[in-house]
Amino acid sequence: MPETYLVPEELGGARADAGLAKLMDISRSAAAVLLAEGNVLAGGAVLGKSAKLAAGSVLSVTVPERRDPLEVVEEVVEGLNILLDDEDFVVIDKPVGVAAHPSPGWVGPTVVGGLAGAGYRISTSGAAERAGIVHRLDVGTSGVMVVAKTEHAYTVLKRAFKERTVDKVYHAVVQGLPEPLEGTIDAPIGRHPGHDWRFAVIEDGRPSVTHYEVLEAFGKASLVEVHLETGRTHQIRVHFSALRHPCAGDLTYGADPRLAATLGLTRQWLHARKLGFNHPRSGDWVEVTSRYPADLQYALDLLASGDA
C-alpha cells in the first residue's frame, strides 16, 4: 500500500528529492531512486526528482520490496561446468557474465548461487555470500576457478593465493604485436583518477607484476600467455592497455571497436586458461585447464584464418 505525506509550508518550493528525503527521513539518493522509478505521485501524476514541491499537496509513495543484495540466490547457471570435483574443493569453468559472489549493485548470477543450485554444500567460515570463495574472476572474464568446500581447504587455499604459490595462467588476444615477444610488465595499478570504475597505471598504485609470452602472432592481434605474479583488479587489461596493446574487444581500455565488431567480440578476449596449486590435504600438485568458450574461439579462428 502506498504511504501518503502532506507537504508542509516550509518544504514548499523544495526540490522533490530533497523534500522527500526530509519527509521520509531517508537519504537524498534513496529519495531520488524512488522518484526515478516512478514510485512518487502528486495529484495522481508521477513526480520527477527535480520538480518543485507544492505546500499543502499530498504525495503518494510506493516503497517497493527490494532483494537483499547479499542474498545467495540458488539457481542453475548455464555454462558453469565442473572441471574437477574433490572432497575438499571444486574447480569450475566460470562463464562470462557470472560474478564470484553476491555484492551490492550486482543482480545477475553468481558462482556461489550456481554451486548451491547444482546441489553443492559449502562448509566454510566467513560471510555466507562468499562461502568457499578463495579468489575471484571478473564478471567479464571466463575460465577456471577453484572454490573450497571445507574449512581446511578454505584456510589452505586462501593462504596459497595470498603467498602467491598458485600458478594462475591466462590467455589473452591483444591488439598488435607486443615487443619484446616475452617479458614482464612491472607497473603499479590504482583507481583511475578520472573514472571510479576503471583502473590505471599510476605512480602511487599497488605493486603489480605481469609476465607474458606471445604464443602466436596474427598481424592485427596476438595470442599471449600470461602468468600473474600479483592479482590486482583488471591487472592484465590495464597492463596491456598501458603498453598500447589492449585486449581485443576491451573498449573500456582502448580497444579498436572496429576490430571488436569484425571478431564478433562483445567483451575483452581474456580467459583464465589454467590453474595450478598444491592439494590442500595431500600436497600433490593439481593442475586444471579450461577450454576457450565459443565466442573467444570464434574470434581466434577468424584471426588464424586471415579473414579478420
N, C-alpha and C positions, 0 to 999 in steps of 0.2 A: 504493500500500500504506500502511495506517495505521502511524504510529510509536507506540511504546509508551514510557511513562515511569513509573518507580516513584516514588511519593510518599515522600520521606524523612521521618524523625521530626520534623525542625524545621519542615516545612510542614504537619504535621497540624493541622487546625482552621482553616487559612487559607482565605480566600475563593477560590473556584475561579479567578476571573480573575487575581487577584494571584499565586496559587501557580503557575498555568500559565505566566504571564509569566516567572517565575523559572526554571521547569523548562526552558522552550524558549528562554530568552534573547531574548524579544520584548517589545514594549510591552504594557502592560496593555490598551490599547484594541484592539490586534490580537488579544490573547487573548480579549477579550470578544466580538469578532466571530466567532471560531471556535466559541465556546461557544453564542452566539446562533443560529448556523447549524446547530446540532446535530451538529457535527463532533467532539465530545469525548465519549467513552463511559467510564463507570466501572462495572465489573461488568456490562457489556452494556447499561446504561441511559444515556440521554442525560443529560449533566451540565449543570445550569444555572449561569450565571455567579456567582450569589450563594450557591451551595451550598458547604458546607464540605468540604475535602479530608480524607480519612482516611489517616493514616500507614500505609504498607505496601500501600496499594491501587495497582492498575495502571491508568493512563489510556491509552486508545487514541485517538490523534489523527489525523484525516484532514485533510491540508492540501490544499485544492483548488487547481488551477491557476487563476490569475487573469490576465485580459487586461490588458496594459499600457494604463493609462487614456489615454496619449498616442498609442496606435497609431491610424493612419488606416485606417479600415475602408472599402474601396471597395464602394459599393453604389448601386443606383438608388434615388434618393429621390423618392418620389411627390410631385408638385406643385412640385418645384424646376425651374422653367421658365427658359429662356434668353430674355432680352428683347433683348440686343444682344451679338453676338459679334464682337470686334475682334481684330486681330493682337496688340495689347498688353494687352487686358483683356477680361473677360466680365462683363456685367451680368445678374444673375439676379433672379428673383422667389422670395424665400425664404418657404417655407410656415411656418406656426406649428408648434412642436414640433421645430424643427431648430436646433441650435447652430451658431455660425460655425465652430468648430474643436473637436477633442477636448480634454478637460480632465479633471482628477481629479474624480470624482463624477458625471460625465455618461456615460451608456451608450447614449444614443439616437443618431439620425442627425446628420450634420454637413454643412455646406456643402463643406468640403474633401473629405470622403469621397464626397459626392454628385457633385461635379465629376469626381473620379477615376473613379467608376463610370460616368460619362457619356463617358469617353474623353478628358477634358481633361488635358493635361500642363502643370503649372505649374512654371516655372523661376525661382524667386526664392531669395534668401538667407534666412537665419534658420532657425528650427526647422521641421522637416518637417511637423509637425502644424498649423502656422499658415501654410503656403505660400500666398502671394498675398493673405493677409488684410490689408487696409489699414484696415478699420473693421468694426464688428460691429453686429448687431441682437440684442436679447434673444431667448432661446428662444421666449418667448411673444409676440413681435412679428413680424408678417409684413411682406413688402414688398420694395422694390427695394434691391439691394446690389451693389456693384462689387468684383470680385476681379481683382488684377493677374496677368497671365500671364507677363510678362517682368521682368527685374531693373530695367530702365529705368522701366517703368511703376510698379513697386513703389516705387521711390525717389521718383518724382514725385508719385504719388497719396498716399503716406504724408505727404509734406511738405504737400500741399494740405489734407489733413484737419487736420494739426497747425496750419497757419496759418489755418484756417477760411475758405478760399476756395471750399469746396464748398458748394453750396446743398442743404441737407437739408430736405425738406418732408414733414411727417407730417399725416395726417388722424386726428382722434380724435372720438369721440362722448363728450361729458362730461355728467354729470347737471346738470339745471337750465340756467340761462342766465347765463354769466359777464358781469359788469359791470366795466369798460366792454366793449362788443362787440369792441373792438380794443385790444390793449395789450401790455405787456411785463411778464413776471414775472422779477424780478431778486432771487434769494434763494439763498444758499449751501446746498449739499447735502452731507451726510456720512452715515456709517452711523448708523442709528437706535440711540440709547443703550441701548434695551431689547431690540432684536432684531437679531442679526447679519445676517440675510438680508434686512432691509429698510433703506431709506434714508429720510432725513427732512430737512426744512429745519432746519439748526442753525447757531448763531452762528459757529462756527469751521469750517464746512464749506468746500468748494471753490466758487469763484465759478461761478454757473450762471445763464444768461440764456435765457429762452424768449419768443419773440414769437408772438402768436396773433391770429386774426381769426375771428369767428363767421361761418360761411357760411350756416347755416340753423338756425332755432330751431323745436323741435317741442313745446315746453311742458315735458315731463318731462326732455328732454335736448336738446343742441345739437350740431351738427356743426361742428367748428372746424378751421381750417388752422393748422398750427404750423411756424414756422421756428426751428430750433435754432441759437443762436449758439455754445453750448458743447455737449458731448456726454457728460454725466455718466450713470452707470448709473441707469436708471429716472427720468430727469430729467422727462419730460413727466408721468408718472404721479404723481411726488412733488409737482411744482409745482401741478398742478390739484387734487390732494388737499388741499394746503395752502390753496387758495382755497375749499375745501369744494365743489368741483365735480369729484369724482373721475371717471376714465374709467368709463363704463358697463361693468359686468362685472368690474371690478377689485376683487375682495373683499379682496385684500391691503391695499389703500389706502383702504378705507372705502366702497366702492360698495354700493348697496342690493341685497341678494340677491334681493329680490322682483322688482325691475326686470330684473335679470340673467336670472332664470328666465323672465319674460314675453318677453324678447327672444331667448331661446334661447342666451344667451351663456355659454360655459364659460371665457372668458378676457377680458381687457380689450379694449375696442373701440379699437384703436390700430394704424395701418397706415403703413408708410413709403411714402408716395404717389409722391414724385418725387425724383430725384437729378440734380443738375447740376454739371458740373465741366469744366475745360479738358482737352482731349485731351492725354495725356502726351507725344505726339510732335509733333502739328501745332499745338497750342494752341487749336484751334477749340473752341467751346463745345458740350458734349454734354449732352443732357437726356433722361432716360428716365422714363416714368411706368408705374406698376403699377396694375392694376385691383384693386378690392376682392375679397377671397376670398368664397366663398359664405356663410360664417357671418356675416360682417360686413355683407354686402349684405342678407341676410335681415333682420337687426336694423334696418338703416337703412330698408328698405322698410316694415317694421312701424311704425316711428316716423312715417314720412311719411304712412302711411295713416290715422293717428289711432287705430289699434286697440290700441296698446300701453298 
